[in-house]
């Protein structure tokens, strides 16, 4: 307990999930299967530093980036961090993003 259990990708216009609120998601790599999850903690993972070719937020230093990466890796379960046969870390998408991805795949065939 106490380790992140999944990352969730959503469309930019979708509201962020809330702790304690049930979500229906699709875990990448599990065809056609939906899962219900109730996050206890939600942490935004995406930050926009550039928009329309302009810096919109001060860029972190390399030291800050390295420290953040080390801290993030340290939060993962040892099962995901081990070098020998690590457990895959699940990444899921929202229903809306899944619909868009499906539409794009079908349009490309």
C-alpha positions in Angstrom: 0.0 0.0 0.0 1.0 3.6 -0.4 2.4 3.2 -4.0 0.9 4.6 -7.2 -1.1 1.8 -8.9 -1.9 3.3 -12.3 -1.4 6.4 -14.6 -4.4 7.7 -16.4 -4.4 9.6 -19.7 -7.3 11.9 -20.5 -8.2 14.5 -23.1 -7.1 18.0 -22.2 -10.7 19.3 -21.9 -11.7 16.4 -19.6 -12.0 17.2 -15.9 -9.3 15.8 -13.6 -10.4 12.8 -11.6 -11.1 13.3 -7.9 -9.9 11.2 -5.0 -12.7 9.0 -3.8 -14.7 9.3 -7.1 -15.2 6.1 -9.1 -13.8 6.1 -12.6 -14.4 3.8 -15.6 -11.1 3.4 -17.4 -9.6 1.2 -20.1 -6.1 -0.2 -19.2 -3.9 -0.2 -22.3 -3.1 -3.7 -23.5 -6.4 -5.2 -22.2 -8.6 -5.3 -25.3 -12.2 -4.4 -24.8 -12.0 -4.5 -21.1 -13.1 -1.7 -18.8 -12.1 -1.4 -15.2 -13.6 0.6 -12.3 -11.1 2.3 -10.0 -11.5 4.6 -7.0 -8.3 6.7 -6.6 -7.3 7.6 -3.0 -4.9 10.2 -4.3 -4.7 12.1 -7.6 -1.6 13.8 -8.8 -1.4 15.7 -12.1 1.5 14.3 -14.2 1.4 16.6 -17.2 2.6 20.2 -17.1 2.6 22.5 -20.1 5.8 24.5 -20.5 5.3 25.6 -24.1 2.1 26.6 -25.9 2.0 28.0 -29.4 5.8 28.3 -29.4 5.9 30.4 -26.2 7.2 29.5 -22.8 4.1 29.6 -20.5 5.7 28.3 -17.3 9.3 28.7 -16.1 11.4 25.6 -17.1 12.8 23.5 -14.2 16.6 23.1 -14.0 18.2 19.8 -14.8 18.8 19.3 -11.1 15.1 19.8 -10.4 14.1 17.4 -13.3 16.6 14.8 -12.0 15.3 15.1 -8.4 11.7 14.9 -9.5 12.4 11.7 -11.6 14.3 10.1 -8.7 11.5 10.9 -6.2 8.8 9.6 -8.7 10.7 6.3 -9.2 11.1 5.9 -5.5 7.3 6.0 -5.0 6.8 3.0 -7.3 6.3 -0.4 -5.8 9.4 -2.5 -5.7 7.6 -5.0 -8.0 7.7 -2.3 -10.8 11.2 -1.2 -10.0 13.0 -4.5 -9.9 15.5 -5.2 -12.7 14.6 -8.9 -13.0 11.1 -9.6 -14.4 9.5 -6.3 -13.3 5.7 -6.2 -13.1 4.3 -4.0 -15.9 3.0 -0.6 -14.6 -0.6 -0.1 -15.8 -1.5 3.0 -17.9 -5.2 3.6 -18.6 -7.2 6.0 -20.8 -10.6 7.5 -20.1 -13.6 6.4 -22.1 -13.5 9.6 -24.2 -9.9 9.2 -25.1 -10.4 5.5 -25.9 -13.2 6.5 -28.2 -11.0 9.0 -30.0 -8.2 6.4 -30.3 -10.6 3.9 -31.7 -11.9 6.4 -34.2 -8.4 7.3 -35.4 -7.5 3.6 -35.8 -10.6 2.9 -37.8 -10.0 6.0 -40.0 -6.5 4.9 -40.8 -7.6 1.5 -42.3 
